[in-house]
């Protein structure tokens, strides 16, 4: 089979760039826009939100994964480290480091499981609840920015769609 020439295989961005240099499209352009794969667009959006969240929480000394751990422990007190890892999409090793750091900083406390003594259960301390409250104020502002231009029905539809993707694909 004959090979395609460089002119045929080169993207429009490359053909339009000066000196043959490839111009990388900005978010929202080309395959990074409406022409892109849904999975890529979800990942691109996630990366943008996570970077913005990291910057938003930085002066509080909280990372995006730490915020996720604090949020889940607030919602479901008494989780084990393994449960936290599953809920936050982090590795058990990463959660172990986060838990040690949050415990060292006095944001969470460990209690042994009442039946299975080797299982450690984690809960927020008053200091952790105060820290989470400060983080949530900032993250809620970011969430409002994400939903800007959406009416309540559209936001509900998007939330249902995203949750449905997670539920549907987890079953595979």
Buried (B, 14 or more C-beta within 10 A) or exposed (E): EEEEEEEEEBEEBBEEBEEEEEBEBEEEBBBBEEEBEEEEBEEBEEEEBBEBBBEBBEEBEBBBBBBBBBBBBBEEEBBBBEBBBBBBEBEEEBBBEBBEBBBEBEBBBEEEEEEEEEBBBBBBBEBBBEBBEEBBEBBEEBBEEBBEEEEEEEBEEEEEEEEEEEEEEEEE
